[in-house]
């Protein structure tokens, strides 16, 4: 049980670390990061949600092949959602500018 909690804390810390990158980069000029509060909230929800879903899969799915397949699918959805929000690869109304 203790190992699972360490993994969960690691996932949450990794997501927080990834959110710190644009936050720190915004302090410098001409870095290309022009995020607002809602951008941080949405990306935080995507990262934390993906981490929690992968943790749920790791705790409940027993076969390694199924774990890899489901976590890979979850990560693919994360990357496609991220790309759509950033540049609008599918042209939905949620697309970035």
Legacy VTK file of the C-alpha trace (Angstrom):
# vtk DataFile Version 3.0
C-alpha trace
ASCII
DATASET POLYDATA
POINTS 97 float
0.000 0.000 0.000
2.838 2.391 0.808
4.384 1.882 -2.649
1.122 2.789 -4.352
0.865 5.997 -2.349
4.453 6.912 -3.232
3.641 6.398 -6.899
0.556 8.592 -6.582
2.557 11.350 -4.882
5.183 11.043 -7.639
2.546 11.436 -10.331
1.093 14.518 -8.655
4.543 16.059 -8.137
5.445 15.415 -11.774
2.274 17.175 -12.926
3.011 20.119 -10.632
6.589 20.280 -11.932
5.357 20.338 -15.531
3.062 23.248 -14.681
5.997 25.145 -13.191
7.800 25.237 -16.559
5.483 27.760 -18.259
5.065 29.642 -14.988
8.813 30.220 -14.713
9.209 30.840 -18.455
6.603 33.607 -18.324
8.952 35.602 -16.104
11.311 36.079 -19.075
10.512 38.032 -22.204
9.991 36.474 -25.634
9.667 32.879 -24.458
6.412 32.177 -26.299
4.465 31.407 -23.127
1.492 33.700 -22.800
-0.673 31.704 -20.408
-3.508 33.033 -18.314
-4.978 31.541 -15.164
-7.519 29.469 -17.076
-4.713 27.924 -19.155
-3.015 26.725 -15.974
-6.293 25.387 -14.597
-7.105 23.463 -17.785
-3.605 22.039 -18.180
-3.499 21.160 -14.485
-6.801 19.304 -14.824
-5.495 17.461 -17.896
-2.215 16.473 -16.230
-3.665 15.552 -12.839
-6.599 13.731 -14.453
-4.326 11.737 -16.746
-2.042 10.848 -13.862
-4.949 9.745 -11.702
-6.488 7.651 -14.480
-3.135 5.950 -15.129
-2.774 5.322 -11.386
-6.254 3.792 -11.335
-5.315 1.550 -14.254
-2.065 0.496 -12.579
-3.906 -0.399 -9.375
-6.783 -2.311 -10.964
-5.529 -3.936 -14.187
-3.440 -7.033 -13.532
-2.005 -7.974 -16.943
0.973 -5.899 -18.065
-0.146 -5.838 -21.712
-3.540 -4.396 -20.790
-1.928 -1.837 -18.479
0.341 -0.630 -21.269
-2.501 -0.555 -23.780
-4.915 1.393 -21.575
-2.282 3.838 -20.266
-1.053 4.352 -23.830
-4.605 5.138 -24.955
-5.041 7.577 -22.053
-1.772 9.318 -22.963
-2.804 9.482 -26.619
-6.062 11.192 -25.628
-4.058 13.625 -23.465
-1.710 14.536 -26.318
-4.535 14.929 -28.840
-6.525 17.101 -26.435
-3.442 19.179 -25.681
-2.690 19.658 -29.382
-6.298 20.591 -30.108
-6.368 23.164 -27.330
-2.990 24.574 -28.354
-3.254 24.831 -32.133
-6.560 23.343 -33.232
-5.521 20.300 -35.281
-9.135 19.119 -35.607
-10.796 22.520 -35.950
-13.242 22.184 -33.064
-14.637 25.265 -31.296
-12.231 24.560 -28.398
-9.189 25.155 -30.628
-6.576 27.718 -29.700
-5.876 30.824 -31.689
LINES 1 98
97 0 1 2 3 4 5 6 7 8 9 10 11 12 13 14 15 16 17 18 19 20 21 22 23 24 25 26 27 28 29 30 31 32 33 34 35 36 37 38 39 40 41 42 43 44 45 46 47 48 49 50 51 52 53 54 55 56 57 58 59 60 61 62 63 64 65 66 67 68 69 70 71 72 73 74 75 76 77 78 79 80 81 82 83 84 85 86 87 88 89 90 91 92 93 94 95 96
